[in-house]
Amino acid sequence: ALKAGTTNITVTTKEGGYAATCALIVINEEEVTPYVPDTSDTNIYQITTANLNEGTYDSSKDEYTFSVSKNYKQIYVNVPDKTIILELNGVTLENSENSPIYVEDCDTIEISAKKSTTNNIKDTRAAYVTDQPGQGKGAIFVNNGDLKLKGTGTLNINAGYLNGIHGKDDVK
């Protein structure tokens, strides 16, 4: 992309029987205001350098496990130069205020859907119109770091605001 803007891309099959249109929005990332979650909100699970070894953390694997027993509205990650694994075991993350999974900074974030589970990431914000300060641009938003999706379970992503997955680096 050469500059910020919006366009529509339409693709039609060679036979002409099927067509699809997708909106492409290019954002000037220099204008993005960093997001800092409310530390008193217990519905936001924060993984930061300060609390790296707390909660559901397994230090032998750098892994956090989330199960149906506690469904947060957001998982927020800010651990520069660290690989973090989020093991999803039948969870629903639903957020109407920001990205349900918001990664500010890490080396790699791995999101794994555990075998035989269904996991739901629901971004229920109003549809994107213009940049809003501190808003993640996807249901899964990775500002800095690689994203790896893995596991044999089901991961449903519903994106009401903008993208299902939005990352600046590698997405695998």
N, C-alpha and C positions, 0 to 999 in steps of 0.2 A: 504494500500500500504506500502511496506517495503522500497522502494527506488524509486528515479526518473527513468523514462524509458518509453518506448512505446511498446504496444502490440496490437494485433487485437483480438477481440472477435467475434466469429461466432456462430450464433444460427440457428438451422434447426428445422422445425416443426416435430412432431412425425411421421406424414405421409410422410415427406420428400419432400413435394411439394414446400415449401417456405424456403428461407434462407435469413439471413441478417448479415452483418458484420459491426462492429463499431470499430473505432480506440480508444484506451484508452491511454491517455497520463498522466503520473504522473509527477508533477512538484515539485521540491524542493523549497518550499515557502520561505525558509530563504534567498534565493538569489534574491528575488523580490525587485526591486528599486521602492520606492514610486513615485506616479505620482502627480504632482502639475500642474493644468491647467494654461494656460496663462490668467492672470486677465484682460488683455486688449481685449481679443477675445469676442466680443458681441454675437457670436453664441454659446457660452457656458454659460448655466444658472447655476450659482454656488449657492449652499445652504450650507453656512458655519456658524459657530458660530458668526462670525462678521456681517453677513447680514441676519440673521435668519428671521427677521420680514419684509423684503423688498419684493417688486414685487407682485407676485400673491398669497401671503401667507394669509391664514385665520387662525388667532391665536386661534380661538375657537375650531378648529379641528386639528391643526398642519398640515394643508393641503395646498398644492400648486396645482393650476389648470393650465393645459396647453391645449390650444385650437389651432385650425388650423390657427388662425390669426398670430401666430409666431412659426415657426418650427425651433427649435435649432438643432445643430449638436450633442450637448451633454448636459446632465443634470449631474452635478457633486455634490455629497453630502458628506460633512464632518462635522457632528454634533454629536460628541460622546455622548452616553447615552440618545439620543433623538429619539422618534418615528416620522418619517416623512411620510406623505401620498402624493403620486404623483397621481393626478386625471387626466387621459388622456381623452381628449374630441376631438377625431378626428385628432390626431397629427401624424406627421412623423418625426422621429429622424433618420438622416442618417449621418454616420461618416466614413470617410476613413482614419482617423488618430489614433483613439482609440475607446474604448467602448462608444456607444451612451448613455448608462446609466452607470455611474461609481460611485459606492459608496465606498468611502475610509473608513468611519467609521460612525456608528450610532447604536442605540439599535435595531431598527426595521425599515425597509423600506417597505411601502405598495404601490404597484403599482396597480391602479384600472382603468379598462377600462370602461368608462361611457356607460350606456345603449344605444343601437342603434348606437354606433360609431365604426368605424374601425380605429385602431391605428397601426402604423408600426414602428418597431425598426429595422434599417438596419445597420449592421456592414459590410462595404464594403472594409475593409482592405484586403490585399493579404493573402492567406492561411498561417496558422501557420507553421513554420519550426523549429524555436528555440525561446527560451525566448528572448524577447526584453525589455530592461529596461523601466519601467513605463507603460507597456501596460496591459490593462485589458484583462482577458482571456475569455471574453464572450461579446456578444452584451449587455447583462445586467450583469454587474460585481459587486459583493458585496464582498469587501475585508474583512470587519468586520461588522457583524450585521446579523439579521434574515431578510429573504425576504418573503413577503406574496403577492401573486398575487390574485386579486379579481376583481369583477365587472361582469356585464353581457354583456359588449361590446366585440368586437373582438380585440385581441392583436396578430399581426403577428410579428414573430421574424425571421429575416434572418441573419444568422451568417456566414460570409465569412472567418473570421480569425481563430476561434477555436470553442468555445461553444456558444450555444444560451443563456443559463443561466449558470453562474458560481458563486457559493457562497461557503464560507467556513463554514458557520453556517447553521441553519435551513432554508429550502425552503418549503413553503406551498402554 
